[in-house]
């Protein structure tokens, strides 16, 4: 009987952890692994706002290039 692991879930968690660590390192925030996915943590909230900022920035860039092509 073999145990099957959900590798995609493990990869997502570790990739998120690496991205969160890099954000804390470059922005000068205190990194704590416990804050990953913790909605009431100020560092996690700041990281989520930063991620949303990047997402919106990319979306607006693609809209600008699309409108320029018309």
C-alpha positions as a printed NumPy array, in Angstrom:
array([[  0.   ,   0.   ,   0.   ],
       [  1.641,   3.203,  -1.178],
       [  0.954,   6.652,   0.14 ],
       [  0.312,   9.222,  -2.561],
       [  1.31 ,  12.802,  -1.933],
       [ -0.223,  15.85 ,  -3.501],
       [  2.954,  17.256,  -5.005],
       [  1.193,  20.256,  -6.561],
       [  0.013,  21.423,  -3.134],
       [  3.493,  21.025,  -1.653],
       [  5.052,  22.918,  -4.535],
       [  2.53 ,  25.744,  -4.194],
       [  3.217,  26.153,  -0.48 ],
       [  6.992,  26.189,  -0.919],
       [  6.818,  28.548,  -3.907],
       [  4.582,  30.899,  -1.914],
       [  6.967,  30.692,   1.019],
       [  9.93 ,  31.601,  -1.195],
       [  8.061,  34.538,  -2.742],
       [  6.968,  35.754,   0.703],
       [ 10.535,  35.472,   2.014],
       [ 11.873,  37.439,  -0.942],
       [  9.241,  40.143,  -0.412],
       [ 10.205,  40.467,   3.26 ],
       [ 13.894,  40.536,   2.419],
       [ 13.625,  43.25 ,  -0.245],
       [ 11.041,  45.387,   1.565],
       [ 12.763,  45.197,   4.963],
       [  9.884,  43.384,   6.674],
       [ 10.333,  40.842,   9.452],
       [ 10.03 ,  37.354,   7.959],
       [  8.232,  34.709,   9.974],
       [  7.117,  31.454,   8.371],
       [  4.064,  31.389,  10.643],
       [  2.686,  34.48 ,   8.885],
       [  2.239,  32.623,   5.591],
       [ -1.522,  32.536,   4.795],
       [ -2.315,  34.221,   8.145],
       [ -4.868,  36.893,   7.277],
       [ -4.54 ,  38.901,  10.493],
       [ -0.753,  39.314,  10.172],
       [  0.259,  42.847,   9.093],
       [  3.194,  41.507,   7.06 ],
       [  0.969,  39.057,   5.179],
       [ -1.588,  41.809,   4.503],
       [  1.157,  44.06 ,   3.115],
       [  2.393,  41.194,   0.936],
       [ -1.112,  40.579,  -0.394],
       [ -1.52 ,  44.277,  -1.216],
       [  1.823,  44.189,  -3.017],
       [  0.764,  41.115,  -5.009],
       [ -2.509,  42.823,  -5.961],
       [ -0.57 ,  45.926,  -7.001],
       [  1.631,  43.847,  -9.314],
       [ -1.395,  42.037, -10.738],
       [ -3.213,  45.304, -11.452],
       [ -0.074,  46.882, -12.908],
       [  0.341,  43.994, -15.35 ],
       [ -3.334,  44.097, -16.267],
       [ -3.193,  47.825, -16.954],
       [ -0.034,  47.415, -19.029],
       [ -1.758,  44.86 , -21.241],
       [ -4.766,  47.174, -21.638],
       [ -2.508,  50.045, -22.698],
       [ -0.736,  47.947, -25.32 ],
       [ -4.066,  46.605, -26.579],
       [ -5.57 ,  50.107, -26.918],
       [ -2.442,  51.338, -28.723],
       [ -2.787,  48.582, -31.331],
       [ -6.264,  49.758, -32.355]])
